[in-house]
Amino acid sequence: MAGIIRRYRRAAGAVLLCVGVLAVLVAAHVVWVRAAEGAYETRVAGQKTDDDGTDDKAEATKRYEKGREHGRSGSTTVRIVRTSGAGGIVWRATARHRVKMRAGDPLAEDLRSARVSLDDWIPFFFEFMSTGRHAPCAGSAFEPDADGGGVEQDGPNTSVYAVGESAASWRGAGTGCTTSLQVTVKDGELGKKAMYDQWTLTIDAPRYIAVGIDGGTVLRQTARRAELLLPARNGVAINLRIAGSTETPERTNGVALASVLQNDKSTWREAAALLVAVLAVTRFWVLPSLRSWAPPVTQVRWSAAVVVAGVLTAATLAYALETSSNAFGPWWVYGGNGMPLVAWWWVLLPFLVGVFLIRATTGRPPGAQDLLILALVPGIGPLVAVIVMMTAGSMVMPLMLVIASGAAAALLAWALLCGALGTAGKRWAATAVTGFWLLAVTLGPGTGLVDDLRTHVDWTTVNGIVGACLGWGWPAVLWPVLIALGWGRRAYAQVLMAWVLLAAIPQLSDPPYYWYQQTQTSWAIGIYSTFAANRPLVALQTVVIVSAMLFLSHHGRTRGEWPPHFRAVVVALGIAAVATAVTQVGFSLFDDNLERRGRYLAVVVAAAGFAALLPPAAGKRATRLHAVTPRAHTRRMHALLKDQTLAASRREFLAASQTALANGDLTARQWSARWQALGAQDRAPRHSAELRLAALGSSGGRDAWRNGRAAGILLTAVSLPWLLYTLPPLLSDSYSDGDLIGVWTYALRWLLYGFIYGYAYPWLRGGSPLGKAMCLLGVVLPVELFQLFYRDLAPGDFGISTLLTTGDCLAAFLVLGLYWEARLVRAAGLRWGQIRNFRSLSAVAVPATTVLVAVATALATAMVGVWVSPDTGPASEVPIGQPSATASENPGP
C-alpha cells in the first residue's frame, strides 16, 4: 500500500511540475511579446509619419481631379491562357491597362516624367480567388510588370494614352474548382467628379473556360469573352469555371486515374499523410531501435518517451502548417502558430536526441560539459535580443523576464533534487532544468524583435543572430556521435563548423521571416510557420546521414565486423535517403496549392520497406554470412560450381540416355549407377539452394565498408544518365537554395541506395544478388513513383514519367544485381561465365528484352496519342514573345 501511495504521489508531483512549467513558458512568451510591442510602437512613434507618402498622394489626387475637365477614361483587358509542360498545367492571366487623357492632363505629365506609376492609379483592386470541393484550389494576385508600361501620343494636341501591364499565374486546379476574378472598386475613383469617368473591363478566356458575371454593366458577352463597365462602387465577380473535360472531351479510365493522382487536392488528406509519415518513422524505426538498446528495466519509460516525442513532432508540424492564418490560441497569448514548432523542432527535440545519444553511448546522464555543448549557444545567444530591447526603451519587462525565468529554473531544480520525482528526478535534474531554460529562452527572447517588413536593419540583424543561435540544436547532435567514435578534442571544431555551414550562414544571410501582424484584438510576432518547419531540414538530414556514415565507417572496415545496432543505423540511412525528396522542396502549408502528399507517402513506404528489407529474425544468419573468410568463400563458390556442373551433366545425361536405353546400349543398372554417380538424390534436395545462398549470399570475404562503397559508386554511375535527364526540370522549378539542395539530395539518394545494398548485403531479403537487388527495388520503386503523385502533371506527362521512372529503376537494379554476382564469383578466382550460363541467359534475355521494348514503345505511343490534351487553346491566344509561366514548388512565407 505504501508503494502505491508513493507512486501516486510522484505522479501527482509530475503533473503539477508539468502544469507549472507550461504556465511559466506561456507567461514568458506573453511578457516578451508585449514588451516587443511596446518597443516597436516607441520606435515607430519617433520616426516620421509621412514615410508612406499618404499626404503626397492625397495632394496628387486633388491635383489630378482638377485637371480632368476634358475627361479621363480607362480600360483593362485580361487575357487568360493555359500552358502545359513538365511541371504540369499552368494558367496565366495578363492584364493590360490603358488610360486615355487629354494632352495637358497633369496625370499624363507625371506619368511621362516617371514621377508616378500607372499601377498606383488603377481605380480598383483585383485578384483571382479559387474555391471548390478539391480544396485548396489555386489562386493568385496580380503583380505589376515594370517592362510592360509606357506613354503613347501621336501629336502635341492629340490624346495621351498610358499603358501598363500586370500578370498572375497559378497551377492548374482540379476538376470542379471555380476560379473567380474579384474586382473591388476604390472609393471615389469612378464617377462624374472622380478620377475617371468610366472604366471598361474585358475578359478574354480560352474556349474551355466559361465566363459568368456578377456586377457591373455588361456591354457584350459571349461564352468565352465578356466586356463590361465597372460600377462606381462595390465591385464585380467574374466566375471562370474550369470544365471537367479540360483534358479531353471523353475521359478514359487512365486519364481519370491520372487526374485523381495529380489533381485530387485535399487539405486534410495532406495533413493525414504528414502525420502518418512521422508516426511511421516512429513506429518502424525509432521504437524498434530503442528496444534493441534499452535495458529491460527502463524499456517502458524510454518507449513512452519516444511515443510522446513522435506525437509532439506530428502535432506541432500539423499545427504550424495547418493554415496560413497566424492566430495562435486566445488573443492574450499574442503568438504565431510557428513558435511552438520552433521551440520543439529547432531546440528541444535535438537537445533530447543529444541527451539520449550520450546516455546510450556512456551509460550515464549528460555531464556539465555535455550540457554546455548542447545548450550554451541556444540558451545564451538569444539574450542579445534582451539587450537590444532594453536599449530601445523597454528596460523593465525584458530584464524581469530573464530574472523570473532563472528563478523558475532554480525552483524546478530544487523540487527535483528534493525528490519530487524520486531518484530518477535527482539524476536527471540538471538535464531537466537545462531543457526548461532552453524553452523559456526560445519562447521569450527567441521570438525575436518586431520587424515589420524588415524596415529596421539593425533589428533584422538581431533576428538573424537569434535565429542562428536557435539553429545550433541539430549540428550539436554530432557531439556525442564524434565523442563515441573517439574524435576527442577535434569534435569541438567539427560541431562548430557544422553549425556555421548548416545554420549560422543560412540564418544570417537570409534571416528567418519575423512577421508582425495587428488584428482587431491582438499583436502577433514570431517565425513564420513554413520557415519554422523548413529551416532545420537540411541540418537534420545532413547530421543523420553524416552520423550514420561515420558510425558505419568506423565499425565496418574490419572484415566480418558489423557495428552494434547495425540494423537501426542502416534503416535510418534508408529513411534519410528517401527524406531527401521532402528536403528538396520543403514543407508547405496544407491550404497551399503546392501539395507534398506524394512525398510524405514515399517516407511512409520507406520506413516500412527498409524495416521489412532487413528482418530482425535474419540477424544471426546474416552475421555468419558476413563473417565468411576469403578462403571459405572460395571453397563455397567452388562447391557451387561443382553442384551446377553436376546438375547440368544430369540434364544432358537424361536427354542423351533415352536413345541408349531404347537401343539396348545402356542397361537400367548402368543407368542407375551413372545417375547416382552424377550426384542425383532419391528425393528433392535442398542442398543446392542452401549452397547457392552460402556462396552468393555472403560478403565475399570483404569488409562491409568496401562493399558499400563499391555498390554506392556503381549505382550512382548507372543512375547518372537518369539524373542528367531529370536535372533541367528540377532546376527550372527551383530557385535560391533549392537549386543546390535539389541537385545534391537527388544524386545522394541513389548513392545511399547502393551503399545500403553493399553494406548490408548478407542481411537483405533474397537468396541471390539479383534477388536481393529486386527486393531493394521493391522498396525503391514505390518510393520513386509516389514522388510523382499530386504534382499537377498533365496525364500524358504523368504516364510517361511513370514509365521512365520504372524503367530506370528496373535497369539500375538489374545492373547492380548482375554486377554483384560477377563480383562475388571473381572474388573466388572464377570467371562469371562459369557460374552464370550465358547461353541460357541470352536465350531468355534477348526475346524478353525485345518484347519489353515493343510493349513500352506501344504504350508510350498510346499515351502520347490519348492522354496528352489535343487542344491547349488557339495559337492566337498566346501573345508573341510572352514568357511562359512557371510555378515554383518552393514554399514561401
N, C-alpha and C positions, 0 to 999 in steps of 0.2 A: 504493500500500500504506500509505503514511504517513497519507493521508486516511482510509482505512478504520479504521486503528487509532485515530486521533483521534476518529472518530465513536463507535466502541465505547467508548472511554474516557469520553466525555461521557455516553453512555447509562448506563454503569455508575455514574458520578457522580450522575446524576439519580435513578437508582433508590435509591442509598444515601441521598441527601438526603431523598427521599420517605419512606423507611423511618424515618430518624431523626426527621423532623418528626412522623410518625404516632406514634412511640413517646413523644415528648415530650408530645404532646397527650393521649394516653391517661393518661400519668403525671400530668399536670396535673389531669385530671378525677378520677382516683382519689385523689390527695392532697387535693384540695379537699373531696370528699365525706366522706372520713374525718375531716377537720377539722370539717366541719359536723356530723357525727355526734357527735363529742366535745363540741362546743359545745352542741348540743341536750341531750345527756344531762346535762351540767353544769348547764344552766339548769333542766331538769326536776327534777334532784335537789334544787335549792334551793327548790322550791315544795312546797306541802302535798300530801301523797299521798292525802288523802281528799276531793279536789275532786269526784271522780265519785260520791260518796255510797255507796260499796260497803259501808262499815261500817254506815251508817244503814239500808241496805236489808236487811242481814243481821239487824239487830236487829228491824226491822219484820217480817221473815219469821217470826222466833221468836214474836213477839207475836201475829201472825195465826194461826199454827199452834196456839197455846194457846187461842185464842178460837173454835175451830171445834167445840166439843163437840156442838152440835146439828146439825152437818152443813153442808156448803157444796158446792154443785154449780153447774155452768155448762153453757152450750150456745152453739154458734156455727152460724149459718145463712148459707151462702154462696150467693148468687143470681147467676147469670150471664145476662147479656142481650147482645144484639147490636144495634148502631145502625149506620145507613148514611147517609152524607151526602156532601158534595162532597169531603171528604178521604178517602173510602173506608170500608171496613168497620172498625168499632172494637168490640172486646169489652170489657165492663166487668163486673167481679166486685165485689159489695158484701157484706162480711162483717158480720153483726150479732151481737155478743156479749151474752149475758145471764147474769148470775150471781145465784143465789138464796142468801140468807143470813138468819140469824136477826136479830131486832131489835137485840140488843145486840152484834152482831159488831163487833170493832174495825176490821175492814176496811171495813164499812159506814159507820162513823163517819168514818174518814179519807176515804172517797170522797165522803161527803156534804159534808164541810168543804173538799173540793178540795185536801187536802194531798197526795194521791196521785192518779194517773190509772189507770183500769182497764186501759188499754193496757199499762202496765208490769207487770200481774199476770195477763196471759193465760198459761196454762201451756204454751204451745207457740209455735214459730216457724212461719210458713207463707209460701210464695211460689209463684208459677207459674213452671214451667220448661218450655221447649219444645224438642223435637228433631224431626228428620225429614230427608228427602232434599232438601228445599228450604231447606237451611241458608243463613243463620241464620233460624230461626223466632222468632216473637215470644215475649216473656216479660215478667214484671213482678212487682215486690214490692208488698206491701200497705203503704199509708200510712194512718195514723190520721186520722179525721175529727173535728176538735175540736168541731164543732157537732152531732155525732150521738150524744152520750152524755148520761148523767144518772142520777139515782137515783129509784126509784119505791117508794112504800109507801102502803098503803091505811089503816092504822091504827097506833096506838102499839105494839101487840103482834103485828102481822102481819109476815110475811116482807118482807124488803127485797130489791128487785131493782135491780141495777146494769146499765146498758145502755151499750154503746159500739159504735162503727162504724169500719170501715176499708175502703178500696177500692183496687182495682188496675185498670188498663186497659192495653190493648195493641192494636195494629193487627192486622187480620185476616191470619192466616198463610196460606200457600199450601196447596194440596191435599196431603195426606199428612203435615202437621205434627201431632204429638201433643203436646198441652199437658197437663201433669200438675200437680196441686196437691200440693206436697211439704209435709207436716206433720211437724215434728220436736218431740217432747215434751221439755220441760225436765226434767232430773233432779230427783226428789224433789217434783214438783209435783202428781202424781196418785197416789192410793192411800189406804189407810186412815189412815195417820199423816201424810199430806202436806197441802198447802194445800187441795186439793179432793178430794172423794170420787170424783167421776166428772165426765166432760165429754163431751157429746154433740155430734157434728159432722154437719150436714145439708148436702147439696149439692143445689141446685135448678137444673137446667140446661135450656135450650131443647130442643125436641123434635128438633133436628137435631144434637145432641151426645150421643154415647154415654158412659156412665159405667162405669169399671172400677175396682175397689177392691183394693188390696194392703195388708193390715194392718188391725188393729182388729177389733172385734166388730160385725158387721153386724146391725142391728135390723130395717130394712126396706130394700128396694131395688126400684126399677122401672127401666125402660130409661133414664129421664132424671132420676131422683131417687134419692138414697141417704141413709140415716141410720145412723150407727154410733157406738159407744163408742170413745173413744181409748184406746190401751193405756197402761199406766203407764210404759213405757219405749219406746225406739226411736221409731217414727213410723209414718205412713201415707202411701201414694202413691195418689192418685186420678187416673186417666187420663181425659182428655177428648179424644177424637179428633174433629176437625172432619172431617166426612164429605166425600168428593169431590163430592157433589151439594148443597153448601151454597147454591149459587146457584139452580139449577133442577133438577127431577128428571131432565130429559133435556137434556144439554148440546148446543147446536147448535155448528156449526163456528165461528160468530162469537164465541160465548161462550168456547169453548175457546181461540181465538186471543187474545181479550181477557184471559183468565186467565193465559196464558203471558206476555203483555206487561206484566202488572201484578204477578203474584204469584210469578214464577219466580225466587225468591231464590237467590243463589249468591255465596259469598264470593270464590271465585277468579275468577268472571266479572266481578264489580265491580272487583276489583284489576286484571284484564286491561284493562278499559275505561279505567281511570285511566291505566295505563301507556301504552296506545295513544294516549290524548289528549295526553299530554306528548310522546311521540315524534312524533305527527302535527304538533304545533306546531313541533317542532324540524325535521322534515323539510320541511314545506311553507312555512314562513315563515322561521325563523332561518337555515337553511343557504342558501337562495336569496338572502336579503338580504345575508348575509355575503359570498357570492361576487360579488355585484354591486358590493361596495365594495372588498374586499381586493385588494391588488396580486397579480399572478400569482406573484411570488417567495414570498410568505408565505401564499398562499391555503390551502395544505395544512395548515400549522400552525394557522391560525385555524379551519379546518373541523374538525380533530381536537379542538381545544379546545371547540368548540361541541357536538360529539357527546358528549364526556366530560361536559360540563355537563348536557346533556339526560338522559344515563343516570343521573347522580348525583341529579338532581331526581326522576326517576321512582323510583329506588331508595330514596331517603330518605323520600319520601312513602309508598311502599308499605310500607316497614318500620315507619314510625310508625303507620300506620293498619291494619296487618295484624291486630292482635288487641288486645283490652282488657287482656291480660296486659302487665305493665310490666317484665318481665325483659329486660335488655339484656346480651348477651354472657355471659362467665363471671362467676362470683359475685364475683370480686375487682375487677371493674370498677365495681360499685356504681352502675349507671346506669339511666336510664329510656330507653325507646325513642323519646321525643320529643326528646332533646337532640341527636342527630345532625342531625335536621331543623332545629332551631333554629340550629345552627352554620352550616348550608348555606343554608336558606331565608330566615332572618332577616338574616344577617350577611355571609357570604362571597359568595353569589350577587349581591346588589345591589352589593356592593363591586366585583366583577368586571365587572358591567354598566356601572357608572360609569367604571371604568378603560377599558373598550372604547370608550365614547362619547367620552371625552377623546382617546383615540388616533385615533378616526375623524374627529373634528372639528378636531383640531390637528395631527395627523401626528406626534406625539411621545408618549412615555410620560408619565404624570402627574407634575407637579412637586410641590414641597413643599407649596405652598398647596392644590393639588387633593387631595393625600393627607390633609392636615389636615381639609379639609371632609368628605371621605368617611369618615374613620376616627377622628376625635378623640372624638366622643361615645361610640360603642360601644367604643372602645379604652380609655377612661379612666373613663367613668361607672360600669361595674360594679365598679370597685375600691372603691366605697363599702361593698360587702359585706365586703371585706377589713378595713376599719376597724371595722365593727360586730363582725366575728368576733373581732378582737383585743381589743376591749373586753369581749367575753363570756368571755375567759379563754384562748382559743386564740391564743397570741402567736407561736409559732414557725412552725408549718406554713403559715399563710397568707402570712406575710412571706417565708418561704423559697420559697414557690411563685412569688411575684412576682419575686423575685431570680433564681430559676432560669429562669423564662420569659424575662426580659430577657437573661440570659446566652445562652440558646439562640438568641434573635433576633440577638444580636451575632455569635454563631458562624456562623449562616446568612448574615449579611451579609458576613462575612469570606470565607466559602467562595465566594460568588457574585462578589465583587469580585476575588478571586484567579483567576478564570477557570475555575471548576469546570464551568460550562455555556457557556463561550465569551463572545463579545462580547454576545450576546443576554442572557446572565445578568447581565453587568455593567450593561447598560442598564436592565434591569428589576429590579435588586437591591432598590431602595427599595420598589417595589410588592410584591415577594415577601415582604420582611420585615414590611411592614405587614399583609399578609394573614395571615401566620403569627401575629403578635401578636393580631390580632382573634380567631383561632380559639382561641388559648391563653386569652385572657380570657373568651371565651364558654363554653368547656368547663370552665373553672375557676370564677372568681367569678360568671360569668354563669349558672351552675347555680342560684345563689340560696341562701338560708338555709333550713334545715329549719323549716318552719312547719306543724306537724301540725294540720290542720283550722282553720288561721288563728287559733290561740289566742293568739299573741303579736302584738299590734297593731303594735308598733314594727318587728318583723321583717317583717310583712306590708307595711308602708310601704316598707321597704328593697327587698323583692322587686318592688314596683311601680316603684320608681326604676330598678332593674336592668332590668326588662322594657321600660320606656320608653326607656332608653339603647340596648338591643339593637334596638328598633324604629326606630332612626334610618336604617337602611340604605336602604329604598325611597324615603322622602322625599328623601334626599340625592341620588338619581339625577337629580332635577330640576336639580341644579347644572350639570353640563356642558351640558344642554339649554339652560338660560337663558343661560349664557355664550356659547354658539354663536349664539344669537339676538340677542346684543348687549344684554342687560339690565344688564351691568356690576355695580355695587355693589348694585343692587336685588335681585340674585339671592340674596344672603345672607339678607335679610329674608324672601323668599318661601320659601326652603328651611326656615328656622326656623318660619315659620307653618305650612307643610305638616306638619312634624314634630309641632308642638303639636296640630294638629287630628286628624291621622291616627294618631298613635302615643302621644304623651305623655298626652293627656286620656283616651283609652280605657284605657291601661295603668294609670294612677294611680287612675282611678275604679273600675276592676274589675281588680285585679292578676292577672297570669297565675296559674293554679292550680298552685302549687308543692306537690307531694304528697310524702308521706313514708311509706314502706312498709317494714315489717320482715318478712322471711321467716325461714325456719329458718337460712339461711346468709348473708344479706346485707341491707344497707340500700339504699334507692334514693330519690333525690330528683331533682327537675327539673320542667320544664314539661310538663304533661300533653299527650299526643300530638295530640289534636284542637285544643287551644289552639295548639300549635306550628304546626299546619297552617293554621288559620283566621285567626289574628290578623293576618298580613301581607296577607290577601287584599284588603281594602278599600283599603289603602295602595297595593298593587301595581296594582290596577285603576285607581285614581284617577290615579296617576302616569303610567301608559301612555296613558290617554285624554287627560289634560291635556297631556302632552308632544306627542302626535300632533296635537292640535288647535292648539296654539301653533305647531308647526312648519308645519302646513298653512296656518294663517292668515298667518304671516309671509311665506311664499313664494307664496301664492295670491291676493293682492289686486291683482296686475298682470295685465292681460288677456294671454292667450296664454302665461303663465308657469306652469310646474309645478315644484315643488321637486325637488332631486336625490334619487334613491332614493325617488321618489314612490310607486311600486308597493308597496314594502316597508312604508311607513308606512300606506297605505290597507288593506293586508291585515292589518296589526297592529290597526288600528282595528276591522275587522270581527270578528276573533277576540275582541278585548276586549269588543265589544258582546255577543257570544254568551256569553262567560265570565261576564257578569253573572248568568246563571242559576245558576252554581256559587256565586258570591259571595252570592247571595240566601239560600241555605240552608246554605252551607259544606260542608266535608268531614265525613265521619263514618267511624267505624271500620267495617272490612269485615264484622266479625261483629255489627254493629248492625243493627237492623231497618229503619233509615232508609236505604234504598238510593239511591244517586246515579247509578246506571249510565246512565240515560237522559240525564242532563245531561252526563256525560262523553262519551257518544257524540255529543251535539249539538256539543261542541267539536271532535271529530274531523271531523264533517261541515263545520263552519265553516272549519277550517284547509284542508281540501282544496277546499271550494267556493269560497271567496274567492280562493284561489290560481288556480283554474281560471277564475274570473269575469274576471280581469284577465290574459289570456295574455301572456307576455313578447314573443311574436312580433308582437303588435299595437301595440307601443310606438311605432314610428316613425309609423305611420298615425294613431294617436291623438294624437300630438304635433302633426301637421299639422292635424288637425281642431280641436284645441283652440286653435291659433293663428289661426284664421279671424277676420278683422276683421268689424265690423258691416256694412260695405259689401259685402264678399264674401259674407257670409251672406245679405244681401238679394238679391244677384244670383242666388245659387244657389236661393233659395226661389222667386223669380220664374221661373227656368228650370224648376223642378219644376212650378209651376203651369201653365206653357205646355205641358210634356210631358203632364201629366194631362189638360189641356183637349183636346189633340190626340188623345190616346188615347180619351177619351170621344166626341169627334167621329167618330173612326173607327168606334167601335162603333155609333153612331147611323146613320152613313152606310151601314155594312154592312147594317143591318136595313132601311133605307129604300130602298136601291138595288136590292133584289131585285125589287120590283114594277116599277120603272122599266126595268130590263133586260128583264124579261119582256114589257112592253108596247111595247118598242122606243123609249121616250122617251130612253133613255140607251144609247150605244154602248159597246162594250168599250174602245175607245181613250179615250173620255171618262172611262169608269170608272177606267181605269188612271191617267190623268193626275190625276184628282181624288184617287185613293187615294195617289199619290205626294206630292201637294201637302199632304196631311194628315199627312205625316211617316212613312209606312209604309216599312219596310225589307224587303229581299229575304230576310233571314234573321233569326232570333230575336235581338233587340237586347239587349245588356247595359247600354246607355246609361241606361235608365230606372232600373234597380236601383242603378247607381253614382250617378246623380244624386240619387236619394232618400236614399242613405247620406250623400252630401256635404251635402245640405240639412238633413236631420233627424238627422244623427249628430254634428254639431259642438256647440260650446259656445254657439253663437248670438251670438258676439261679446262675450260677457260673461266676467268673470274667474271662476276656479274657486271662490273662497270665496263669492261671491254666489250662484252656482248651488247649492252645497252647502247654504248656509243656507236658501235657498228650499225645496229639496226636503225638508230635515230638518223644517222647521216644518210643511210640508204633511202629511207622513206622520205626524207627531206628532198633528196636529189630526184626521186621518182615523182614527187608532187610538185616539183619546180615548174614544169610546163603549165600545170593547172593554176598555180599561183600567179604566173605571169599572165595567164588568160583572164583571171578574175581580178587582177590588181587594178586596171584602169577604172572600172566602175566603183571599186572600193575607194579609190582616191577622189573620184569626182563627186561622190556622195558625202565626203567628209570635209572638214576644214579645221584650222588651228591644230591643236594637239591630236585631234582624231586621225590626221594623216599618219603620223608616226606610230601611234598606238595601233591603228588598224592594220598597218603593214607588219609590224613585228609580232603582234599577237597571232595573226593568221598563220605566219610562217612558223612560229614557235609551236603552234598546236600540232602540226604534223611531225615536228621533231620529237615532241613528247610522246605521241602515239608510238613511234618507232622505238623510242628509248624504253617505254614500258614493255613492249614486246620482247626486246632482247634481254633486259634486266630481269624480268620476272618470267622468262620463257618456261622453265620447268613447272611453274605453278599455274600457268594459264590452262583453261579448259582446252581439250582437244588431244588427239593421240599422235599427231604428226605435225611437222612445221606448217604444212598447208592447212591442216585442220585447226591449229591454234590461230593462224592468221585469219581464217574465216570466222572463228569465234570472236576475235577482236573486231573484225569487220561488222559482225552482228551488233556491236555496241556503237561503233563509229558511224556507220551509215545512217541509222535513225537520228543520231545527233546532228549530222550534217544536213539531213533532209528537214528536220524540224526547224532549222535556222532559216529555211526558205519560206516558212509559213508566215502569214499576216504581215506581208511587206508591201502590199498594194501592187504586186506584179500583175501584169496582164496574163490571162490564161495561157496564151502561147508562150510567153517568156517563162512563166512558171513551169510549164510542161517541159520545155527544152532544158531549163536549169535543173529540173529533177533528173532527167535522163543523163545529162552531162555529169552531174554530181555522182549519180550511181555508177556510171561507167568509170569515172576517175577513181573512186574508192575501190571498186572491184579490181581494176587493173593494178592499182598501187599495192593492194594487199596480196594479190596473186604473185606479183613480182617479189614481194617481201617473203612470202612463204616458200617459193621455189628457191630463192637465193639462200634462205636459211637452211634448207635441206642440203643444197650443194655445199654450204659452209661446214655443216656437220660431217658430211661424207669426206670432204677434203681434209678435215682435222684428223681423220683416222688414216690418212695416207692412201685413200682410194679415189678413183675417178667417179664423178657424179653419175655417169652412164652405167657404172656397174651396179648402182642401186636403183636408179630411175631408168625404166625401159623406154628409151626414146622412140623406138619403133611403135610401141603401143601408144605412147603419148601422142605422136604425130598422127597416128591413125584416128585418134579420137579428137584431138585438138583442132586439126585443120577443118574438118566438116563442121564441128561445133562453132568455131570462130566464124566460118562463112555464114552459118545460119544466124548467129547473133548479129553480125554486121548487117545482114539483109533485113532482119526484123527491126533493128534500131533505125536503119535508113528509112524503111517504110513508115515506121511510127513517127519519126521526126517530120517526114513529108506530110503525113496525115495531119499532124498537129499544126504545122505551119499553114495548111490549107483550111483547116476547120476552126482552130482556136483563135488564130490571130484575127482581130476585127477587120472586116473588109473595108470599113469606111471610117476614117478618122476625121471626117469633115471635109468640106470643099477646100480645094487648094487655095482659092482666092481669099479664104477667111484668115489665112496666116499672112500677116504683112511681110513684105520682103525686108530682109535684114533684121527681123525681130529675133532677139535671143531666145533660145529655148529655156523653158523654166525647169528648174530642178528644185527638189525639196530635200533638205538635209534631214538625216535621222538623228543628228546630234541634239540632245535636249537642251533647250535654252532656259534661262531663268524665268 
